[in-house]
Structure formats: C-alpha cells, structure tokens
C-alpha cells in the first residue's frame, strides 16, 4: 500500500478519511498492516488494520498481533526521535 490517505467505513456506515502513518508486512503472520490516524485532530489516536492487495481493510483479531503492532509502532517512534 503506497498511499498517503485511506478511507475507512465506521460502524455507522460513514466513510471517514485518515492519514497513513506507515505500513509493514509481518513475516510472522504473513499479513500486511497499516497504521493510520485522523490528521485533523490536535491529539490523534493511531489505529491499525490488516489490509490485502486490493486495499480492503480487516480488523486485527488477536492479542498477539496487537502486541506485535505495538512493538513495531514503538520502534517507529524511537526512530523518529
């Protein structure tokens, strides 16, 4: 996924636009992940989803995946400093 913005459908069916922070592939899970946020907020929250080659988003299911995503995110933050 080589985009700067993505559209996400919320639980109410509304299409929302988010800024892509970064993407990464996991050899461990064989899945692709995207981290994104609402760039219009003063203190945005970072979200993560699994995505496929067609750009479809899927929820992250397991606590192990969330732990791995958090580790990658923390590495990203430490590299930015």
C-alpha positions as YAML, in Angstrom:
chain: A
units: angstrom
residues:
- id: 1
  name: UNK
  ca: [0.00, 0.00, 0.00]
- id: 2
  name: UNK
  ca: [1.65, 3.16, -1.21]
- id: 3
  name: UNK
  ca: [-0.88, 5.85, -0.33]
- id: 4
  name: UNK
  ca: [-0.98, 8.84, 1.98]
- id: 5
  name: UNK
  ca: [-4.69, 8.64, 2.84]
- id: 6
  name: UNK
  ca: [-7.22, 5.84, 3.23]
- id: 7
  name: UNK
  ca: [-10.98, 5.70, 3.55]
- id: 8
  name: UNK
  ca: [-12.46, 3.72, 6.42]
- id: 9
  name: UNK
  ca: [-16.13, 2.84, 6.91]
- id: 10
  name: UNK
  ca: [-17.15, 3.25, 10.55]
- id: 11
  name: UNK
  ca: [-19.73, 1.18, 12.43]
- id: 12
  name: UNK
  ca: [-22.50, 3.56, 11.31]
- id: 13
  name: UNK
  ca: [-21.60, 3.21, 7.62]
- id: 14
  name: UNK
  ca: [-19.93, 6.62, 7.35]
- id: 15
  name: UNK
  ca: [-16.85, 6.92, 5.14]
- id: 16
  name: UNK
  ca: [-14.00, 8.63, 7.00]
- id: 17
  name: UNK
  ca: [-10.63, 9.71, 5.64]
- id: 18
  name: UNK
  ca: [-7.43, 9.05, 7.60]
- id: 19
  name: UNK
  ca: [-3.75, 9.81, 7.07]
- id: 20
  name: UNK
  ca: [-1.49, 6.77, 6.69]
- id: 21
  name: UNK
  ca: [1.34, 6.78, 9.22]
- id: 22
  name: UNK
  ca: [3.10, 3.72, 7.77]
- id: 23
  name: UNK
  ca: [2.58, 0.17, 6.56]
- id: 24
  name: UNK
  ca: [4.52, -3.02, 7.20]
- id: 25
  name: UNK
  ca: [4.49, -6.71, 6.37]
- id: 26
  name: UNK
  ca: [4.87, -9.34, 9.06]
- id: 27
  name: UNK
  ca: [6.82, -12.47, 8.19]
- id: 28
  name: UNK
  ca: [5.48, -13.99, 11.42]
- id: 29
  name: UNK
  ca: [1.79, -13.69, 10.47]
- id: 30
  name: UNK
  ca: [2.11, -13.38, 6.69]
- id: 31
  name: UNK
  ca: [-0.17, -10.33, 6.82]
- id: 32
  name: UNK
  ca: [0.15, -6.68, 5.84]
- id: 33
  name: UNK
  ca: [-0.66, -3.94, 8.36]
- id: 34
  name: UNK
  ca: [-1.44, -0.24, 8.06]
- id: 35
  name: UNK
  ca: [-1.27, 2.30, 10.89]
- id: 36
  name: UNK
  ca: [-3.36, 5.42, 10.36]
- id: 37
  name: UNK
  ca: [-4.72, 8.46, 12.20]
- id: 38
  name: UNK
  ca: [-7.00, 11.47, 11.84]
- id: 39
  name: UNK
  ca: [-4.55, 14.25, 10.98]
- id: 40
  name: UNK
  ca: [-7.15, 16.93, 11.70]
- id: 41
  name: UNK
  ca: [-7.23, 16.20, 15.44]
- id: 42
  name: UNK
  ca: [-4.89, 18.01, 17.80]
- id: 43
  name: UNK
  ca: [-4.04, 14.75, 19.61]
- id: 44
  name: UNK
  ca: [-4.86, 11.97, 17.15]
- id: 45
  name: UNK
  ca: [-5.25, 8.33, 18.08]
- id: 46
  name: UNK
  ca: [-3.39, 5.79, 15.96]
- id: 47
  name: UNK
  ca: [-5.42, 2.89, 14.54]
- id: 48
  name: UNK
  ca: [-4.26, -0.29, 12.87]
- id: 49
  name: UNK
  ca: [-5.83, -2.70, 10.42]
- id: 50
  name: UNK
  ca: [-4.81, -5.63, 8.27]
- id: 51
  name: UNK
  ca: [-5.01, -4.93, 4.53]
- id: 52
  name: UNK
  ca: [-4.90, -7.04, 1.38]
- id: 53
  name: UNK
  ca: [-3.50, -6.41, -2.11]
- id: 54
  name: UNK
  ca: [-6.83, -4.87, -3.17]
- id: 55
  name: UNK
  ca: [-6.72, -2.33, -0.33]
- id: 56
  name: UNK
  ca: [-9.51, -3.91, 1.73]
- id: 57
  name: UNK
  ca: [-9.15, -3.39, 5.49]
- id: 58
  name: UNK
  ca: [-9.74, -6.08, 8.11]
- id: 59
  name: UNK
  ca: [-9.70, -5.90, 11.91]
- id: 60
  name: UNK
  ca: [-6.73, -7.10, 13.92]
- id: 61
  name: UNK
  ca: [-8.02, -10.18, 15.75]
- id: 62
  name: UNK
  ca: [-5.56, -11.47, 18.29]
- id: 63
  name: UNK
  ca: [-3.76, -10.01, 21.31]
- id: 64
  name: UNK
  ca: [-0.51, -11.42, 19.88]
- id: 65
  name: UNK
  ca: [-0.97, -9.34, 16.72]
- id: 66
  name: UNK
  ca: [-1.69, -6.22, 18.79]
- id: 67
  name: UNK
  ca: [1.48, -6.83, 20.81]
- id: 68
  name: UNK
  ca: [3.50, -7.17, 17.59]
- id: 69
  name: UNK
  ca: [1.94, -3.99, 16.13]
- id: 70
  name: UNK
  ca: [2.69, -2.09, 19.34]
- id: 71
  name: UNK
  ca: [6.31, -3.24, 19.20]
- id: 72
  name: UNK
  ca: [6.65, -2.09, 15.56]
- id: 73
  name: UNK
  ca: [4.95, 1.23, 16.40]
- id: 74
  name: UNK
  ca: [7.28, 1.84, 19.34]
- id: 75
  name: UNK
  ca: [10.29, 1.11, 17.10]
- id: 76
  name: UNK
  ca: [8.92, 3.59, 14.57]
- id: 77
  name: UNK
  ca: [8.57, 6.25, 17.30]
- id: 78
  name: UNK
  ca: [12.10, 5.71, 18.57]
- id: 79
  name: UNK
  ca: [13.49, 6.05, 15.03]
- id: 80
  name: UNK
  ca: [11.61, 9.35, 14.57]
- id: 81
  name: UNK
  ca: [13.24, 10.93, 17.65]
...
